[in-house]
Every structure is written in structure tokens, then in C-alpha cells.
């Protein structure tokens, strides 16, 4: 039995991306709903964010969107799901963290990368043990993993941190990897 009841999904908010990224986000949303895992995300109705949330919601999944007030017009909140409007990005990120047992990172831009790296940094500092998986089908995150190897090889991060880095190519594998991490961390 796993303790994962809620997964935070970090991903891009751009509609001008490869259709395969949108499809992957939809697949993840459906898989979360199928497994009765609540999706926590940035609240937007655009890009991979909107695609994942819509797919989860349309598959009878539980979805929580969290959006700062200043992004309401840019990311166009997805009104069909529960959402919370907060004052700033810091509050958004903290609430997304607090509401989640694990994280999945889909393709995205600098904001997606920043959110993922912050959570990894908190893990490195021993502030939490929530697992994270990076999900892509085409090697989108491969350069990030190469950079992490470079950082580990340079002795800026211990080799043991590799265990925190999961790279999956299907939603099923990403979720299973997170469940396996929770079991290992819980022992």
C-alpha cells in the first residue's frame, strides 16, 4: 500500500508546443484519475497544465489548482476544478508542496525547471523526503540529467543524490517509480 494520495504536476503553460507534449500531459491526467490520485498543479487552463487537469477532471479525477492572482489573465484558470487563488508565487509553491505527497515534472520552461530544482534543493537540504519523477517520451529532460551528473562528478552534490533523480518515459512508470521511492523511504 502506498502513501501517495496526491501528486503535484509541474509543467509548461504554453499552447505553442509539440502536440506530443500535450498528449503526454493528457495521458498523465487520465492515469492519475484512474489510480484515484489527486492532481495538484498551478491552476492554469493552458498548455500542458490545462491538458493534464482537463484529462484528470474528465476522467472523474480530483484536481486542485493553485494560482497567484497576477497570473489569472495569463494562465487562465481552469474553472471546472477546485482552485485556490493566492497572493504570490511563494505562497503558490509552498501550498503546492504542502498539498502533495510526490511530484511529476512534465516538459516545460524556466518556471517548470525552477519549481523542480527548488523541490530537489529542499530534498538535498533534508527538508523533505517526497519523491520526484521527470516524465518525457523524447529525452526532453536528458540535458538536465547530464547536468546533474556533471554536478555530482564535480563533487558539488554527493553521488547518493542520484537516488532522488527518476527519469521515466510513461505516466505509469513515473507513478510506479514514485510509489517505489515512498516504500524505500518509509522503511
HELIX and SHEET records of a PDB file:
HELIX    1   1 UNK A   19  UNK A   34  1                                  16    
HELIX    2   2 UNK A   47  UNK A   58  1                                  12    
HELIX    3   3 UNK A   69  UNK A   71  5                                   3    
HELIX    4   4 UNK A   72  UNK A   75  1                                   4    
HELIX    5   5 UNK A   89  UNK A   98  1                                  10    
HELIX    6   6 UNK A  110  UNK A  124  1                                  15    
HELIX    7   7 UNK A  142  UNK A  153  1                                  12    
HELIX    8   8 UNK A  159  UNK A  164  5                                   6    
HELIX    9   9 UNK A  171  UNK A  186  1                                  16    
SHEET    1   A 7 UNK A  82  UNK A  86  0                                        
SHEET    2   A 7 UNK A  63  UNK A  68  1                                        
SHEET    3   A 7 UNK A  38  UNK A  41  1                                        
SHEET    4   A 7 UNK A   6  UNK A  10  1                                        
SHEET    5   A 7 UNK A 102  UNK A 105  1                                        
SHEET    6   A 7 UNK A 132  UNK A 135  1                                        
SHEET    7   A 7 UNK A 166  UNK A 168  1                                        
END                                                                             
